[in-house]
Amino acid sequence: GEDVEQSLFLSVREGDSSVINCTYTDSSSTYLYWYKQEPGAGLQLLTYIFSNMDMKQDQRLTVLLNKKDKHLSLRIADTQTGDSAIYFCAESMNDYKLSFGAGTTVTVRA
Amino acid sequence: GAGVSQTPSNKVTEKGKYVELRCDPISGHTALYWYRQSLGQGPEFLIYFQGTGAADDSGLPNDRFFAVRPEGSVSTLKIQRTERGDSAVYLCASSLASGGGDTQYFGPGTRLTVL
């Protein structure tokens, strides 16, 4: 079982913002990651945040980190059909071992 | 440049058989990782290599699982006496070095089905 927890499903209308939430357990994790997995494809790193940061923005992606509550979120602005995928939150354990959540399936509807 | 490649992409075997899964990391990457992803779950860590040596094999489920990386590049994950519960996608990743912030690049995975 995972120590990282995520909601399993999210449905969003095209053009709206998506927010995917994640909680993690290891307060010593130095990096937290968001990966994207499309059907039949490997995991693609979307973005990561260092634990001493509160926020990171990268084009349409915004990552928010609340270290006190061990809560991480990923916001995708102007969601497109190509954003339909499974999104995984992961924390780094011992600086190399990634511990993943079960993934949030994002479905973008027209 | 080429990404991480894994062969075969699919492997179907019978219970009790031996299988080998191969991973070719990105050239120059010293760190290599194996993960296992069961249906509907996130990847779970199996083993981590730094160079030729297994620096952490704490995720291997039991002694039927073994992995090698003899020349510090290609790695092979070996599973003896396969069981139906071994059915999963086996993912390989590599990074330039280990350590926080070093991006792990994942291959497409090998889907193993044990009948």
Backbone of each chain as ProteinMPNN parsed JSONL, in Angstrom:
{"seq_chain_A": "GEDVEQSLFLSVREGDSSVINCTYTDSSSTYLYWYKQEPGAGLQLLTYIFSNMDMKQDQRLTVLLNKKDKHLSLRIADTQTGDSAIYFCAESMNDYKLSFGAGTTVTVRA", "coords_chain_A": {"N_chain_A": [[0.822, -1.204, 0.0], [0.255, 2.325, -0.447], [1.949, 5.13, 0.997], [1.387, 7.561, 0.156], [-1.379, 9.433, -0.682], [-4.107, 9.886, -2.888], [-6.974, 11.326, -4.49], [-9.102, 9.313, -6.544], [-10.385, 9.83, -8.986], [-11.101, 12.435, -11.374], [-13.181, 14.635, -13.025], [-13.346, 17.001, -15.562], [-14.294, 19.98, -17.257], [-13.422, 20.92, -20.554], [-11.174, 23.584, -20.87], [-11.606, 24.543, -18.328], [-10.084, 24.807, -15.016], [-8.058, 22.261, -13.54], [-7.702, 20.612, -10.462], [-5.623, 18.638, -8.634], [-5.223, 16.716, -5.782], [-3.031, 15.681, -3.112], [-1.763, 13.78, -0.409], [1.027, 13.211, 1.703], [3.425, 11.29, 3.621], [6.037, 11.328, 4.642], [7.902, 13.492, 6.332], [10.469, 14.171, 5.879], [10.967, 14.109, 3.237], [12.627, 15.435, 0.506], [12.087, 16.217, -2.053], [9.171, 16.531, -4.045], [7.009, 15.126, -6.432], [5.237, 15.323, -9.56], [3.914, 13.101, -11.821], [2.876, 12.086, -15.096], [0.816, 9.737, -16.748], [0.023, 8.288, -19.709], [-2.22, 6.186, -21.614], [-0.689, 3.1, -22.308], [1.814, 4.193, -22.3], [4.956, 5.238, -20.836], [5.876, 6.64, -17.625], [5.793, 10.126, -17.362], [7.681, 12.817, -16.298], [6.192, 15.627, -14.937], [6.511, 17.906, -13.287], [8.374, 19.116, -10.434], [8.845, 19.838, -6.947], [10.834, 21.461, -4.578], [11.265, 20.86, -1.113], [11.477, 23.119, 0.463], [10.061, 25.067, -0.719], [6.995, 26.863, -1.362], [5.411, 27.162, -3.537], [5.325, 26.505, -7.021], [5.518, 27.486, -10.35], [4.88, 26.55, -13.679], [4.387, 27.244, -16.744], [1.295, 26.16, -17.706], [0.994, 24.784, -15.395], [0.69, 24.661, -11.87], [2.139, 24.149, -8.805], [1.381, 23.563, -5.468], [2.571, 23.503, -2.178], [2.013, 22.45, 1.046], [3.727, 22.121, 3.689], [3.398, 21.758, 6.387], [0.919, 20.484, 6.663], [1.456, 18.366, 5.077], [0.605, 18.305, 2.412], [0.046, 18.335, -1.012], [-0.579, 19.875, -4.119], [-1.682, 19.93, -7.544], [-2.298, 22.149, -10.039], [-3.877, 22.518, -13.094], [-4.12, 24.763, -15.548], [-6.609, 25.947, -17.875], [-7.539, 23.412, -18.99], [-6.999, 20.838, -21.342], [-8.045, 18.436, -23.886], [-5.931, 16.764, -24.337], [-4.819, 16.577, -21.87], [-5.994, 14.555, -20.542], [-5.406, 11.802, -18.598], [-3.561, 9.665, -16.316], [-2.527, 10.887, -13.25], [0.205, 10.985, -11.139], [1.254, 11.468, -7.864], [4.313, 11.759, -6.13], [6.692, 11.042, -3.583], [10.077, 11.565, -2.567], [12.07, 9.171, -1.107], [14.748, 8.793, 0.99], [16.17, 10.171, -0.884], [16.302, 8.9, -3.369], [14.513, 6.821, -3.77], [11.379, 6.57, -5.065], [8.141, 7.059, -3.829], [4.971, 6.34, -4.716], [1.618, 7.622, -5.161], [-1.667, 6.167, -5.727], [-2.63, 7.213, -8.024], [-4.467, 9.621, -9.927], [-7.142, 9.609, -12.034], [-7.734, 11.643, -14.653], [-10.315, 12.977, -16.472], [-11.158, 14.7, -19.304], [-13.822, 16.506, -20.447], [-15.734, 17.555, -23.248]], "CA_chain_A": [[0.0, 0.0, 0.0], [1.013, 3.554, -0.572], [1.896, 6.148, 2.021], [0.947, 8.75, -0.547], [-2.791, 9.251, -0.994], [-4.706, 10.779, -3.87], [-8.307, 10.96, -4.94], [-8.923, 8.406, -7.675], [-10.959, 10.306, -10.253], [-11.458, 13.84, -11.524], [-13.755, 14.962, -14.33], [-13.285, 18.453, -15.712], [-14.701, 20.438, -18.587], [-12.355, 21.53, -21.342], [-11.033, 25.011, -20.648], [-11.616, 24.818, -16.896], [-8.881, 24.404, -14.288], [-8.097, 20.992, -12.795], [-6.872, 20.596, -9.253], [-5.405, 17.279, -8.133], [-4.67, 16.813, -4.443], [-2.219, 14.552, -2.665], [-1.141, 13.891, 0.915], [2.165, 12.317, 1.835], [3.655, 10.995, 5.034], [7.409, 11.465, 5.117], [8.219, 14.92, 6.438], [11.855, 14.4, 5.478], [11.076, 14.1, 1.77], [13.187, 16.702, 0.049], [11.449, 16.562, -3.318], [7.865, 15.943, -4.34], [6.906, 15.072, -7.884], [4.008, 14.968, -10.285], [4.123, 12.374, -13.062], [1.697, 11.852, -15.939], [0.883, 8.468, -17.483], [-1.012, 8.11, -20.725], [-2.398, 4.753, -21.904], [0.36, 2.435, -23.077], [3.063, 4.959, -22.278], [5.651, 5.293, -19.565], [5.64, 7.804, -16.786], [6.451, 11.351, -17.804], [7.763, 13.802, -15.231], [5.598, 16.916, -15.272], [7.155, 18.952, -12.518], [8.688, 18.733, -9.07], [9.026, 20.982, -6.07], [11.724, 21.246, -3.448], [10.445, 20.939, 0.092], [11.528, 24.436, 1.109], [9.258, 25.987, -1.52], [5.556, 26.783, -1.173], [4.722, 27.195, -4.813], [6.139, 26.511, -8.239], [4.668, 27.611, -11.531], [5.553, 26.184, -14.924], [3.4, 27.422, -17.816], [-0.089, 25.932, -17.236], [1.035, 23.987, -14.169], [1.046, 25.308, -10.606], [2.248, 23.206, -7.695], [1.334, 24.17, -4.147], [3.019, 22.604, -1.133], [1.785, 22.811, 2.443], [4.573, 21.154, 4.363], [2.854, 21.516, 7.732], [-0.148, 19.501, 6.526], [1.935, 17.339, 4.144], [-0.379, 18.341, 1.335], [0.576, 18.787, -2.302], [-1.612, 19.945, -5.156], [-1.286, 20.296, -8.909], [-3.363, 22.839, -10.761], [-3.658, 22.63, -14.538], [-4.977, 25.821, -16.075], [-7.087, 25.78, -19.248], [-7.374, 21.977, -19.252], [-7.26, 20.414, -22.72], [-8.314, 17.003, -24.004], [-4.643, 16.077, -24.232], [-4.448, 16.438, -20.455], [-6.62, 13.339, -20.014], [-4.343, 10.85, -18.259], [-3.462, 9.383, -14.881], [-1.511, 11.746, -12.644], [0.747, 10.387, -9.923], [2.043, 12.234, -6.915], [5.358, 10.898, -5.578], [7.678, 11.662, -2.692], [11.366, 10.876, -2.627], [12.49, 8.592, 0.156], [16.205, 8.596, 0.956], [16.712, 10.907, -2.032], [16.336, 8.173, -4.635], [13.391, 5.903, -3.893], [10.118, 7.278, -5.198], [6.948, 6.407, -3.319], [3.889, 6.9, -5.517], [0.223, 7.399, -4.857], [-2.354, 5.236, -6.632], [-2.921, 7.91, -9.26], [-5.767, 10.259, -10.157], [-7.524, 9.578, -13.445], [-8.368, 12.892, -15.063], [-11.062, 12.884, -17.721], [-11.543, 16.022, -19.787], [-15.003, 16.385, -21.301], [-15.921, 18.729, -24.112]], "C_chain_A": [[0.85, 1.245, 0.0], [0.898, 4.383, 0.679], [1.459, 7.463, 1.441], [-0.493, 8.505, -0.995], [-3.292, 10.331, -1.945], [-6.149, 10.369, -4.104], [-8.176, 10.215, -6.267], [-9.377, 8.984, -9.011], [-11.231, 11.799, -10.199], [-12.004, 14.03, -12.932], [-13.82, 16.476, -14.444], [-13.684, 18.815, -17.136], [-13.512, 21.112, -19.273], [-12.35, 23.044, -21.137], [-11.059, 25.417, -19.182], [-10.258, 24.456, -16.293], [-9.117, 23.067, -13.595], [-7.242, 21.151, -11.559], [-6.813, 19.166, -8.723], [-4.679, 17.391, -6.801], [-3.974, 15.523, -4.018], [-1.773, 14.818, -1.232], [-0.036, 12.861, 1.01], [2.509, 12.194, 3.305], [5.048, 11.328, 5.531], [7.816, 12.928, 5.137], [9.654, 15.219, 6.013], [12.044, 14.359, 3.97], [11.572, 15.449, 1.29], [12.566, 17.165, -1.248], [10.118, 15.846, -3.431], [7.589, 16.139, -5.818], [5.474, 14.865, -8.346], [4.416, 14.33, -11.606], [2.793, 12.186, -13.777], [1.882, 10.533, -16.678], [-0.294, 8.381, -18.431], [-1.082, 6.631, -21.093], [-1.263, 4.2, -22.757], [1.698, 3.131, -23.063], [3.693, 4.9, -20.9], [5.283, 6.53, -18.787], [6.45, 8.987, -17.287], [6.48, 12.328, -16.637], [7.173, 15.115, -15.698], [6.338, 18.051, -14.589], [7.525, 18.388, -11.155], [8.905, 20.004, -8.256], [9.949, 20.579, -4.927], [10.963, 21.565, -2.177], [10.508, 22.289, 0.798], [10.774, 25.512, 0.315], [7.78, 25.805, -1.196], [4.82, 26.62, -2.486], [5.748, 27.144, -5.938], [5.196, 26.587, -9.427], [5.486, 27.312, -12.771], [4.498, 26.166, -16.008], [2.003, 27.176, -17.244], [-0.148, 25.201, -15.89], [1.434, 24.834, -12.97], [1.035, 24.246, -9.525], [2.227, 24.002, -6.404], [1.721, 23.123, -3.12], [2.747, 23.201, 0.231], [2.523, 21.773, 3.277], [4.038, 20.795, 5.745], [1.791, 20.42, 7.681], [0.253, 18.339, 5.623], [0.943, 17.188, 2.982], [0.24, 18.988, 0.103], [-0.573, 18.856, -3.3], [-1.0, 20.347, -6.484], [-2.492, 20.93, -9.577], [-2.958, 22.93, -12.23], [-4.646, 23.672, -15.047], [-5.405, 25.488, -17.499], [-6.932, 24.325, -19.71], [-7.818, 21.619, -20.666], [-7.491, 18.897, -22.77], [-7.028, 16.193, -23.904], [-4.152, 15.924, -22.81], [-5.109, 15.226, -19.815], [-5.542, 12.276, -19.82], [-4.483, 10.491, -16.778], [-2.293, 10.201, -14.34], [-1.099, 11.135, -11.298], [1.535, 11.424, -9.136], [3.097, 11.275, -6.365], [6.244, 11.695, -4.646], [8.967, 10.868, -2.785], [11.749, 10.434, -1.22], [14.0, 8.344, 0.049], [16.844, 9.203, -0.284], [16.816, 10.115, -3.323], [15.113, 7.305, -4.84], [12.115, 6.718, -3.976], [8.977, 6.427, -4.649], [5.755, 7.11, -3.952], [2.527, 6.701, -4.857], [-0.388, 6.475, -5.898], [-2.742, 5.892, -7.95], [-4.332, 8.47, -9.308], [-6.046, 10.244, -11.647], [-8.297, 10.837, -13.77], [-9.026, 12.694, -16.418], [-11.513, 14.286, -18.103], [-12.707, 15.864, -20.757], [-15.215, 17.693, -22.064], [-17.037, 19.626, -23.598]], "O_chain_A": [[2.015, 1.224, 0.396], [-0.129, 4.352, 1.357], [1.184, 8.402, 2.188], [-0.788, 7.484, -1.616], [-2.954, 11.509, -1.825], [-6.506, 9.203, -3.936], [-7.239, 10.461, -7.027], [-8.808, 8.659, -10.053], [-11.545, 12.359, -9.148], [-11.37, 13.637, -13.911], [-14.292, 17.155, -13.532], [-13.446, 18.065, -18.083], [-12.707, 21.787, -18.632], [-13.391, 23.697, -21.22], [-10.595, 26.499, -18.824], [-9.398, 23.879, -16.959], [-10.218, 22.776, -13.126], [-6.173, 21.759, -11.61], [-7.842, 18.569, -8.405], [-3.656, 18.067, -6.693], [-4.287, 14.433, -4.499], [-1.445, 15.952, -0.88], [-0.15, 11.764, 0.462], [1.953, 12.907, 4.141], [5.232, 11.584, 6.721], [8.047, 13.532, 4.09], [10.017, 16.377, 5.81], [13.155, 14.553, 3.476], [11.001, 16.486, 1.629], [12.516, 18.363, -1.524], [9.958, 14.713, -2.978], [7.896, 17.187, -6.386], [4.632, 14.318, -7.636], [5.151, 14.917, -12.401], [1.732, 12.135, -13.155], [2.969, 10.242, -17.177], [-1.453, 8.398, -18.016], [-0.109, 5.901, -20.905], [-0.921, 4.763, -23.796], [2.627, 2.702, -23.748], [3.037, 4.552, -19.919], [4.486, 7.356, -19.23], [7.635, 8.864, -17.596], [5.442, 12.636, -16.053], [7.586, 15.663, -16.72], [6.74, 19.026, -15.224], [7.054, 17.32, -10.764], [9.116, 21.088, -8.799], [9.841, 19.479, -4.384], [10.106, 22.449, -2.169], [9.668, 22.573, 1.652], [10.839, 26.699, 0.632], [7.358, 24.719, -0.799], [3.747, 26.021, -2.546], [6.862, 27.656, -5.827], [4.208, 25.856, -9.505], [6.627, 27.754, -12.905], [3.788, 25.173, -16.17], [1.569, 27.926, -16.37], [-1.226, 25.025, -15.321], [2.38, 25.619, -13.032], [0.047, 23.532, -9.349], [2.953, 24.985, -6.252], [1.256, 21.985, -3.181], [3.186, 24.309, 0.541], [2.007, 20.685, 3.536], [4.205, 19.668, 6.213], [1.757, 19.538, 8.539], [-0.538, 17.417, 5.425], [0.516, 16.085, 2.637], [0.868, 20.044, 0.177], [-1.44, 17.983, -3.315], [0.04, 21.003, -6.548], [-3.563, 20.329, -9.669], [-1.854, 23.359, -12.563], [-5.859, 23.477, -14.981], [-4.673, 24.834, -18.242], [-6.267, 24.054, -20.71], [-8.878, 22.045, -21.125], [-7.175, 18.176, -21.823], [-7.045, 15.056, -23.433], [-3.174, 15.219, -22.562], [-4.816, 14.9, -18.664], [-4.852, 11.899, -20.767], [-5.395, 10.95, -16.09], [-1.203, 10.199, -14.914], [-1.934, 10.82, -10.45], [2.365, 12.152, -9.68], [2.806, 10.098, -6.155], [6.517, 12.872, -4.882], [8.959, 9.665, -3.045], [11.749, 11.225, -0.277], [14.454, 7.731, -0.917], [17.934, 8.798, -0.688], [17.376, 10.62, -4.296], [14.711, 7.072, -5.98], [11.8, 7.477, -3.059], [8.859, 5.241, -4.957], [5.547, 8.308, -3.759], [2.312, 5.752, -4.103], [0.285, 6.05, -6.837], [-3.141, 5.206, -8.891], [-5.272, 7.866, -8.791], [-5.279, 10.798, -12.434], [-9.379, 11.074, -13.233], [-8.379, 12.297, -17.387], [-12.17, 14.973, -17.321], [-12.591, 15.171, -21.769], [-14.91, 18.78, -21.574], [-17.328, 20.657, -24.204]]}, "seq_chain_B": "GAGVSQTPSNKVTEKGKYVELRCDPISGHTALYWYRQSLGQGPEFLIYFQGTGAADDSGLPNDRFFAVRPEGSVSTLKIQRTERGDSAVYLCASSLASGGGDTQYFGPGTRLTVL", "coords_chain_B": {"N_chain_B": [[17.893, 12.414, -28.055], [18.038, 8.882, -27.329], [15.592, 7.381, -25.22], [14.878, 5.62, -22.149], [14.827, 2.205, -22.718], [12.925, -0.826, -22.854], [12.759, -4.321, -22.922], [11.142, -7.539, -23.248], [8.211, -5.848, -24.659], [5.88, -6.983, -23.962], [5.196, -9.903, -22.099], [4.22, -13.146, -21.856], [3.789, -15.822, -19.757], [3.947, -19.097, -18.231], [2.81, -20.239, -15.084], [5.321, -20.915, -12.745], [7.454, -20.813, -14.476], [10.591, -19.348, -15.621], [11.605, -15.96, -16.013], [13.13, -13.232, -17.797], [13.663, -9.815, -17.748], [14.541, -6.964, -19.57], [16.44, -3.929, -19.361], [17.449, -0.97, -20.894], [19.234, 1.716, -20.057], [19.302, 5.351, -20.24], [22.044, 6.608, -22.002], [24.995, 7.114, -20.19], [23.771, 7.519, -17.774], [24.111, 6.877, -14.405], [22.612, 5.859, -12.371], [20.08, 3.448, -11.802], [16.808, 2.139, -11.754], [14.292, -0.156, -10.699], [10.815, -0.63, -10.839], [7.563, -1.814, -9.897], [4.344, -2.027, -11.231], [1.167, -2.637, -10.372], [-2.163, -3.403, -11.518], [-4.201, -0.566, -11.508], [-2.778, 0.669, -9.529], [-0.114, 2.715, -8.144], [3.356, 2.891, -9.19], [5.636, 0.677, -7.513], [8.564, 0.642, -5.654], [11.331, -1.431, -6.389], [14.182, -2.05, -6.674], [17.403, -0.447, -6.606], [20.142, 0.637, -8.454], [23.452, 1.814, -8.26], [25.754, 2.486, -10.441], [27.371, -0.563, -10.916], [26.55, -1.932, -8.713], [23.965, -3.068, -6.477], [22.433, -0.777, -4.669], [20.263, -0.583, -3.028], [18.038, -2.984, -2.349], [15.679, -3.378, -1.15], [13.03, -3.422, -1.881], [12.467, -5.703, -3.316], [10.265, -8.389, -3.56], [10.615, -11.07, -2.654], [12.888, -13.91, -2.503], [12.715, -14.942, -5.038], [13.021, -13.028, -6.863], [15.479, -11.241, -8.64], [18.076, -9.021, -9.592], [20.427, -7.736, -11.937], [23.293, -5.832, -12.961], [25.708, -5.89, -14.627], [27.725, -4.441, -16.06], [27.3, -1.871, -15.461], [25.5, -0.607, -17.075], [23.222, -1.792, -18.982], [20.486, -3.503, -17.472], [19.135, -6.455, -15.986], [16.182, -7.878, -14.89], [15.308, -10.63, -13.062], [13.085, -13.279, -12.667], [12.239, -16.037, -10.869], [10.446, -19.156, -10.916], [7.773, -18.231, -11.509], [4.749, -16.676, -10.339], [1.139, -16.268, -10.342], [0.516, -13.911, -9.118], [2.653, -12.31, -9.733], [2.105, -10.999, -11.986], [2.104, -7.973, -13.68], [3.038, -4.584, -14.591], [6.331, -3.981, -15.271], [8.523, -1.517, -14.557], [11.289, 0.379, -15.616], [13.697, 2.798, -14.703], [16.007, 5.507, -15.169], [18.598, 7.698, -13.984], [20.74, 10.59, -14.02], [22.456, 10.727, -11.859], [22.234, 9.698, -8.453], [20.134, 11.034, -5.934], [18.469, 13.859, -4.565], [16.242, 15.558, -6.687], [17.368, 14.722, -9.054], [16.157, 13.831, -11.998], [14.171, 11.034, -12.599], [13.949, 9.095, -15.358], [11.568, 7.32, -17.054], [11.077, 4.125, -18.61], [8.936, 2.501, -21.106], [7.955, 0.217, -19.99], [7.525, -3.311, -19.187], [5.012, -5.527, -19.757], [4.053, -8.086, -17.815], [2.503, -11.177, -17.865], [1.32, -13.798, -16.05], [0.2, -16.934, -16.491]], "CA_chain_B": [[18.577, 11.154, -27.802], [17.166, 7.771, -26.996], [15.175, 7.295, -23.834], [15.019, 4.297, -21.544], [14.085, 1.194, -23.462], [12.709, -2.07, -22.128], [12.329, -5.448, -23.752], [10.128, -7.286, -24.272], [7.148, -4.95, -24.204], [4.893, -7.883, -23.359], [5.694, -11.247, -21.871], [3.236, -14.061, -21.287], [4.466, -17.042, -19.34], [3.143, -19.989, -17.405], [3.175, -20.346, -13.671], [6.454, -21.788, -12.48], [8.548, -20.576, -15.417], [11.6, -18.313, -15.335], [11.587, -14.882, -17.001], [14.114, -12.161, -17.708], [13.211, -8.541, -18.311], [15.747, -6.185, -19.834], [16.322, -2.469, -19.362], [18.569, -0.192, -21.415], [19.036, 3.083, -19.553], [19.84, 6.439, -21.048], [23.497, 6.559, -21.994], [25.639, 8.017, -19.24], [23.082, 7.534, -16.489], [24.747, 5.919, -13.502], [21.616, 5.284, -11.47], [19.028, 2.69, -12.485], [15.775, 1.735, -10.803], [13.17, -1.0, -11.148], [9.56, -0.495, -10.117], [6.505, -2.714, -10.365], [3.05, -1.361, -11.172], [0.013, -3.518, -10.501], [-3.33, -2.743, -12.115], [-4.907, 0.381, -10.653], [-1.909, 1.147, -8.46], [1.082, 3.432, -8.552], [4.557, 2.061, -9.18], [6.269, 0.38, -6.236], [10.008, 0.489, -5.775], [11.904, -2.768, -6.221], [15.635, -2.076, -6.477], [18.133, 0.717, -7.125], [21.563, 0.41, -8.732], [24.37, 2.916, -8.51], [26.811, 1.77, -11.152], [27.148, -2.0, -11.046], [26.082, -2.517, -7.47], [22.62, -2.798, -5.98], [22.57, 0.03, -3.457], [19.077, -0.803, -2.198], [17.147, -3.988, -2.954], [14.692, -3.619, -0.104], [11.692, -3.564, -2.436], [12.246, -7.009, -3.953], [9.271, -9.031, -2.691], [11.124, -12.31, -2.07], [14.142, -14.348, -3.143], [12.516, -15.353, -6.438], [13.349, -11.862, -7.679], [16.889, -10.882, -8.593], [18.418, -8.121, -10.688], [21.858, -7.531, -12.13], [23.72, -4.737, -13.851], [27.122, -6.281, -14.567], [28.671, -3.48, -16.622], [26.896, -0.532, -15.087], [24.61, -0.012, -18.058], [22.016, -2.615, -19.107], [20.11, -4.281, -16.294], [18.176, -7.53, -16.203], [15.4, -8.317, -13.74], [15.076, -12.066, -13.238], [12.059, -13.81, -11.774], [12.192, -17.499, -10.896], [9.223, -19.827, -10.447], [6.768, -17.173, -11.526], [3.414, -16.918, -9.778], [0.147, -15.402, -10.977], [0.599, -12.614, -8.447], [3.753, -11.515, -10.298], [1.578, -10.28, -13.158], [2.173, -6.529, -13.45], [3.947, -3.894, -15.5], [7.623, -3.735, -14.635], [9.051, -0.265, -15.085], [12.682, 0.709, -15.358], [14.0, 4.219, -14.805], [17.407, 5.839, -14.935], [18.876, 9.107, -13.735], [22.142, 10.919, -14.231], [23.098, 10.272, -10.625], [21.124, 9.597, -7.517], [20.094, 12.252, -5.142], [17.266, 14.634, -4.751], [16.134, 16.434, -7.835], [17.799, 14.077, -10.284], [14.959, 13.302, -12.619], [14.127, 9.649, -13.014], [13.288, 8.936, -16.652], [10.999, 5.978, -17.085], [10.813, 3.427, -19.854], [7.523, 2.195, -21.34], [7.548, -0.915, -19.174], [7.252, -4.659, -19.703], [3.798, -6.091, -19.148], [4.229, -9.518, -17.567], [1.289, -11.921, -17.546], [1.602, -15.176, -15.652], [-1.047, -17.705, -16.616]], "C_chain_B": [[17.597, 10.085, -27.381], [16.831, 7.809, -25.516], [15.482, 5.926, -23.275], [14.208, 3.296, -22.379], [14.009, -0.099, -22.652], [12.23, -3.131, -23.111], [12.11, -6.683, -22.895], [9.089, -6.297, -23.777], [6.044, -5.747, -23.516], [5.519, -9.256, -23.205], [4.585, -12.047, -21.213], [3.96, -15.351, -20.958], [3.527, -17.878, -18.496], [3.68, -20.003, -15.984], [4.325, -21.335, -13.516], [7.644, -21.557, -13.403], [9.452, -19.442, -14.942], [11.507, -17.235, -16.415], [12.706, -13.883, -16.734], [13.556, -10.932, -18.413], [14.428, -7.63, -18.422], [15.459, -4.679, -19.848], [17.605, -1.853, -19.906], [18.391, 1.257, -20.961], [19.543, 4.117, -20.551], [21.363, 6.436, -20.901], [24.073, 7.59, -21.031], [24.956, 8.099, -17.894], [23.668, 6.459, -15.584], [23.737, 5.23, -12.591], [20.502, 4.615, -12.274], [18.084, 2.121, -11.443], [14.788, 0.787, -11.487], [11.989, -0.746, -10.218], [8.581, -1.508, -10.693], [5.18, -1.993, -10.193], [1.944, -2.381, -11.414], [-1.173, -2.704, -10.993], [-4.014, -1.823, -11.105], [-4.074, 0.95, -9.516], [-0.792, 2.016, -9.022], [2.272, 2.502, -8.547], [5.103, 1.874, -7.771], [7.735, 0.056, -6.471], [10.432, -0.958, -5.544], [13.377, -2.698, -5.83], [16.254, -0.863, -7.162], [19.602, 0.345, -7.277], [22.28, 1.753, -8.85], [25.594, 2.263, -9.145], [26.446, 0.295, -11.271], [26.495, -2.619, -9.819], [24.659, -2.12, -7.106], [22.748, -2.065, -4.65], [21.401, -0.192, -2.502], [18.169, -1.793, -2.918], [15.991, -4.31, -2.014], [13.279, -3.823, -0.643], [11.435, -4.894, -3.136], [11.355, -7.845, -3.043], [9.759, -10.32, -2.021], [12.334, -12.776, -2.882], [13.926, -14.944, -4.53], [12.917, -14.228, -7.401], [14.818, -11.517, -7.499], [17.182, -9.959, -9.758], [19.919, -7.935, -10.735], [22.084, -6.354, -13.064], [25.239, -4.847, -13.984], [28.117, -5.251, -15.086], [28.261, -2.039, -16.34], [26.03, 0.163, -16.11], [23.308, -0.807, -18.099], [21.755, -3.37, -17.808], [19.091, -5.335, -16.689], [17.493, -7.858, -14.882], [14.997, -9.761, -13.998], [14.056, -12.536, -12.221], [12.0, -15.325, -11.955], [10.832, -17.986, -10.434], [8.059, -18.836, -10.378], [5.431, -17.636, -10.968], [2.435, -15.939, -10.418], [0.181, -13.998, -10.377], [1.752, -11.745, -8.925], [3.297, -10.715, -11.511], [1.471, -8.794, -12.839], [2.951, -5.907, -14.599], [5.221, -3.57, -14.731], [8.282, -2.553, -15.339], [10.514, -0.106, -14.683], [12.843, 2.218, -15.509], [15.498, 4.416, -14.637], [17.526, 7.33, -14.66], [20.37, 9.335, -13.826], [22.992, 10.474, -13.04], [21.943, 10.024, -9.676], [21.117, 10.89, -6.715], [18.889, 13.101, -5.502], [17.326, 15.531, -5.961], [16.641, 15.829, -9.107], [16.608, 13.354, -10.884], [15.123, 11.842, -12.986], [13.304, 9.583, -14.306], [12.847, 7.488, -16.79], [10.902, 5.43, -18.507], [9.339, 3.091, -19.968], [7.023, 0.986, -20.554], [7.455, -2.221, -19.938], [6.029, -5.178, -18.983], [3.972, -7.596, -19.037], [2.889, -10.121, -17.168], [1.662, -13.352, -17.246], [0.286, -15.935, -15.642], [-1.116, -18.85, -15.626]], "O_chain_B": [[16.434, 10.38, -27.106], [17.643, 8.203, -24.678], [16.254, 5.163, -23.856], [13.042, 3.536, -22.696], [14.906, -0.419, -21.873], [11.417, -2.872, -23.999], [12.819, -6.87, -21.905], [9.084, -5.943, -22.598], [5.368, -5.254, -22.614], [6.272, -9.713, -24.064], [4.076, -11.68, -20.154], [4.667, -15.906, -21.799], [2.453, -17.427, -18.098], [4.87, -19.799, -15.745], [4.309, -22.433, -14.074], [8.736, -22.058, -13.134], [9.135, -18.697, -14.015], [11.351, -17.549, -17.595], [13.16, -13.714, -15.602], [13.046, -11.012, -19.53], [15.236, -7.533, -17.498], [14.399, -4.227, -20.281], [18.703, -2.166, -19.446], [17.488, 1.947, -21.436], [20.137, 3.778, -21.574], [21.891, 6.278, -19.8], [23.701, 8.763, -21.046], [25.5, 8.689, -16.961], [23.716, 5.283, -15.945], [23.994, 4.132, -12.096], [20.043, 5.142, -13.288], [18.512, 1.675, -10.378], [14.495, 0.911, -12.677], [12.133, -0.659, -8.998], [8.743, -1.993, -11.813], [4.915, -1.414, -9.139], [1.803, -2.918, -12.512], [-1.186, -1.477, -10.898], [-4.359, -2.238, -9.999], [-4.6, 1.633, -8.637], [-0.558, 2.042, -10.23], [2.208, 1.424, -7.956], [5.045, 2.782, -6.942], [8.087, -0.706, -7.371], [9.953, -1.62, -4.624], [13.776, -3.219, -4.789], [15.727, -0.329, -8.137], [20.222, -0.19, -6.358], [21.774, 2.695, -9.459], [26.367, 1.578, -8.475], [25.337, -0.046, -11.682], [25.948, -3.719, -9.893], [24.208, -1.007, -7.38], [23.122, -2.654, -3.636], [21.544, -0.006, -1.293], [17.603, -1.483, -3.966], [15.404, -5.39, -2.083], [12.419, -4.345, 0.067], [10.299, -5.181, -3.512], [11.663, -7.996, -1.861], [9.334, -10.618, -0.905], [12.747, -12.111, -3.832], [14.886, -15.411, -5.143], [13.123, -14.456, -8.593], [15.341, -11.497, -6.385], [16.58, -10.109, -10.822], [20.598, -7.973, -9.709], [21.212, -5.946, -13.831], [25.968, -3.981, -13.501], [29.246, -5.193, -14.598], [28.814, -1.103, -16.917], [25.835, 1.376, -16.042], [22.388, -0.525, -17.331], [22.684, -3.816, -17.135], [18.29, -5.138, -17.603], [18.159, -8.09, -13.873], [14.412, -10.074, -15.036], [14.162, -12.218, -11.037], [11.744, -15.825, -13.05], [10.149, -17.316, -9.658], [7.45, -18.637, -9.327], [5.036, -18.795, -11.097], [2.838, -14.912, -10.965], [-0.097, -13.016, -11.065], [1.83, -10.57, -8.566], [4.026, -9.853, -12.003], [0.834, -8.4, -11.862], [3.46, -6.611, -15.471], [5.177, -2.957, -13.664], [8.557, -2.586, -16.538], [10.909, -0.417, -13.56], [12.191, 2.836, -16.351], [16.176, 3.586, -14.032], [16.668, 8.12, -15.054], [21.165, 8.401, -13.723], [24.083, 9.926, -13.195], [20.784, 10.133, -10.073], [22.016, 11.722, -6.837], [18.373, 13.044, -6.619], [18.337, 16.182, -6.225], [16.371, 16.374, -10.178], [16.117, 12.373, -10.324], [16.109, 11.46, -13.616], [12.132, 9.96, -14.338], [13.645, 6.56, -16.66], [10.679, 6.169, -19.467], [8.567, 3.356, -19.047], [5.817, 0.755, -20.46], [7.326, -2.242, -21.162], [6.004, -5.261, -17.755], [4.032, -8.298, -20.047], [2.225, -9.638, -16.251], [2.248, -14.041, -18.08], [-0.625, -15.616, -14.878], [-2.1, -19.589, -15.606]]}, "name": "protein", "num_of_chains": 2, "seq": "GEDVEQSLFLSVREGDSSVINCTYTDSSSTYLYWYKQEPGAGLQLLTYIFSNMDMKQDQRLTVLLNKKDKHLSLRIADTQTGDSAIYFCAESMNDYKLSFGAGTTVTVRAGAGVSQTPSNKVTEKGKYVELRCDPISGHTALYWYRQSLGQGPEFLIYFQGTGAADDSGLPNDRFFAVRPEGSVSTLKIQRTERGDSAVYLCASSLASGGGDTQYFGPGTRLTVL"}
